[in-house]
Amino acid sequence: MIDEASISDEEIMSINRAILLRYGIDFTNYEINSLKRRIVRIINKYRFENTIGLWKHLLKDSQFIFTYIDEITVGLTEMFRNPDLWIKFRDDILPKLSCNSTIYMWHAGCSTGEEVYTASIVLHEQNLRYCTYTLASDINRTFVAKAQSGCYEADLLQQYQKNYLTFNPNSKKGIFEYFDSLKNSEFCVKAFVRQNISFVQHSLLEPLADSQGRFDVIFCRNVLIYFDDTLKLKVLQLFYQTLHPDGFLILGYFDSLSFGLYQPYFEMVEPAYKILRRK
């Protein structure tokens, strides 16, 4: 077993450069300490002796890069997480979009899809789901497949129910009315909740095809915490290009952005909820 102290920043950057040259995937601006923790976990999990062993395997086995991405990216999400944000979204943002003939949304870094289906339920309860088209993307192919399935372990639903009842305390059935149960202790979101949602594998470091000025709302919650300012700026520019004028960008509570970084592109309209609007 190796630990973080035994790996230098230079070793991490060497692996990043090798991946960039070999596969065109850029981790060079990821926050170094977060990345180091994940690489140590990979080395120990797959029994490499050191970073050189990992580096050689990445270059030799072209399929291992997908495993590497899955291990590096982290999914921490749940349905109706931070219910107060969803109340704000329902009460303040959606009324501004309700006059649109079509609402376009993008969940960037959607993880395993809980947030995507949360938004779909909110839209359904506001009678806007039928006119909303949603793109959900993540770099982690395992997460995308999980999100597309819409199936979650039964023991998660009590927390989802608690969050949902904070959002909608007048509900009689709660969140269970949006799920079908299966025999293998899983619950899957009902078909109507999945309508008009497309899932794709996508890196936020790459352009998004046919998306210029397309979206009314982009969710990207607790993804930027893993990026340094160089990478944050690149992602902000992508969001600026893909949002309609006055479109909304909703970040996570733990995403930090300096005023100078976002000011050319966005104004902060709800600091407590990390809601920005495109200039």
Secondary structure, 3 states (H helix, E strand, C coil): CCCHHHCCHHHHHHHHHHHHHHHCCCCCCECHHHHHHHHHHHHHHCCCCCHHHHHHHHHHCCCHHHHHHHHHCCCCCCCCCCHHHHHHHHHHHHHHHCCCCCEEEEEECCCCCHHHHHHHHHHHHCCCHHHEEEEEEECCHHHHHHHHHCEEEHHHHHHHHHHHHHHCCCCCCHHHHHEEECCCCEEEECHHHHCCEEEEECCCCCCCCCCCCCEEEEEECCCHHHECHHHHHHHHHHHHHHEEEEEEEEECCCCCCCHHHHCCCEEEEEHHHCEEEEC
